[in-house]
Amino acid sequence: MMAMGFGSTFVRRSLVACVVIAAALCAAAGIAFLGLAAGAHRYRPQAGWASLEPPRIDFWDRVDLLLFRGRAANARAGGARAGSPGARGTAAVRGSGRRPTPAAAAAAATAAPDPYQETADADQRDLAAALSGLPLPEERRRALLADYRRLRQAWLGTDEAAAAARGASPAGLDLDPASAVVPAVPRRVPAGGLALPAGLPTEFAVYLEGAFAYRNGDLAAARACWQQLLALPAEARRYRSTWAAFMLGRVALRVTPRDLDAAVGWFRRTRELAARGCVDSLGLTAASLGWEAQAEAARQRFDRAEALYAQQARAGDASAVDSLRILWRERLVRGFLGR
């Protein structure tokens, strides 16, 4: 009896010891795995490479994106919102996976930045910078800025009114900056609010003419204006080249049938222009990566789309990791269905 009891105790202790050793080995392997993943891309530069051809990503890239880059990007995005009223409520609504209540949705809308206002502000800052380099009397410069501000305010009011009429809020809108400049849905602007101030720099006047046409659904006229802008000498289109190229990509995605090849080319051109020194006041260098990835996915070039989303994530855009997860899920489903 004693021998049997001793044997049972020995077996139990041996099993416990085996479990502990196995757990320790698993933990050590996990730590080593995470360490390798964390260091997988330390050699890659973090700035100035968004205009380059994105490399294909492998297993370690995916681990790096999911476990490290995505977490860091989300942390940066959360930190940027931390100073705004109701930021915690916004994050809770978006991350809960449940349909928000009307009160929670209203709180999220209040906390979210207004893309229309942000774009209008960037537009006016760019114009002020452009005018400061021209030999204009100070009084004339101030008058131009005031007229432009009134134009922008008239436009901003119609944007927000249209969003309210759809029952949308800034948090639920397409937050792509250029769509805030020229929304895809035609808008009506009050009479007298469309007159361009006389004396605007050519690139600003031509860009806005294209924007007005885009709003009214005249894609051909919008495309002609923006191509005219990009045909100007480089020194005459420093502030609106990236905006025009980006929106030409958006036009290529809106025409019927979609011109996916042209869209890819224009989004790539956006990054090339920014790399050559054109002003990118709306962050279109990063945004163009995501839009180009959408076009590549539509062309069934999933590896290329994946690489672009990965590049966008490493540029600091937290939304790219979510786009990657959606892409991976769709590819998994297609694999199961044999497509």
Number of C-alpha atoms within 10 A of each C-alpha: 6 7 8 9 10 11 12 12 12 12 12 12 12 12 12 12 12 12 12 12 12 12 12 12 12 12 12 12 12 12 12 12 13 17 11 14 20 18 11 14 13 9 7 9 10 12 8 10 15 23 19 12 12 18 13 14 15 10 9 17 18 16 18 21 23 16 14 15 23 23 15 17 21 17 13 15 15 15 12 11 18 14 11 13 14 17 20 16 15 22 15 14 18 15 9 9 8 9 10 15 10 9 9 17 19 14 19 26 18 18 22 18 15 17 20 24 18 14 20 19 14 15 20 16 14 19 20 15 11 16 19 12 8 10 8 11 8 11 8 12 18 14 12 19 18 14 15 20 16 15 18 21 15 17 23 19 15 15 22 17 14 16 15 12 10 9 9 14 18 19 20 13 13 13 14 16 19 23 20 20 25 22 20 18 13 15 18 13 16 11 8 9 13 16 10 16 16 10 10 17 15 14 22 19 17 22 23 21 18 26 26 22 19 23 20 18 17 14 21 13 17 26 23 15 23 25 18 15 24 20 12 14 9 15 8 17 21 21 23 26 27 30 23 29 28 27 28 26 27 26 22 22 20 16 12 8 8 15 16 21 15 17 27 22 16 24 27 23 21 28 25 18 20 22 17 11 12 20 19 22 18 17 16 23 25 24 23 29 29 26 24 25 28 24 26 21 17 13 13 11 13 18 14 21 27 27 21 29 29 29 26 24 25 24 21 19 22 21 17 27 23 14 19 23 14 12 19 14 12 12 14 13 12 11 10 9 8 7 8
